[in-house]
């Protein structure tokens, strides 16, 4: 049961990444996630072009998490390794997106602990 919950969490976490894509690529406004051209507590300035590509990174994480979440149900040999890589990638972009993405940082830590310590 815990494994199925984790697979669902992976997919939901991926879908939430779409919010970053929508905001940083200036497709849609999301309350609580303002468009900005800076990262990591406003310490890194990217400009409009750089932040667009940061938004694309959020889309890549979204797609990857959904694929890994689906793959879990079929247990291909690569799913756990892919989940670890995607979670590390997500951790980096959510950390860079802080403070707005701080909840995502915590979720990524939880997912990584599950993958490394609990899931066989």
NORLIN-V564122 format. One record per residue. N is the residue number from 1. BURIAL is I if it has 9 or more other ideal C-beta (glycine too) atoms within 8 Angstrom, else O. Layout:
BEGIN
n=(N	N)
burial=(BURIAL	BURIAL)
END
This chain:
BEGIN
n=(1	2	3	4	5	6	7	8	9	10	11	12	13	14	15	16	17	18	19	20	21	22	23	24	25	26	27	28	29	30	31	32	33	34	35	36	37	38	39	40	41	42	43	44	45	46	47	48	49	50	51	52	53	54	55	56	57	58	59	60	61	62	63	64	65	66	67	68	69	70	71	72	73	74	75	76	77	78	79	80	81	82	83	84	85	86	87	88	89	90	91	92	93	94	95	96	97	98	99	100	101	102	103	104	105	106	107	108	109	110	111	112	113	114	115	116	117	118	119	120)
burial=(O	O	O	O	O	I	I	I	I	I	I	O	I	I	I	I	I	I	I	I	I	I	I	I	I	O	O	O	O	O	O	O	O	O	O	O	I	I	I	I	O	O	O	O	O	I	O	O	O	I	I	I	O	I	I	I	I	I	I	I	I	I	I	I	I	I	I	I	I	I	I	I	O	O	O	O	O	O	I	O	O	I	I	I	O	I	I	I	I	I	I	O	I	I	I	I	I	I	O	O	I	I	O	I	I	O	I	I	I	O	I	I	I	I	I	O	O	O	O	O)
END
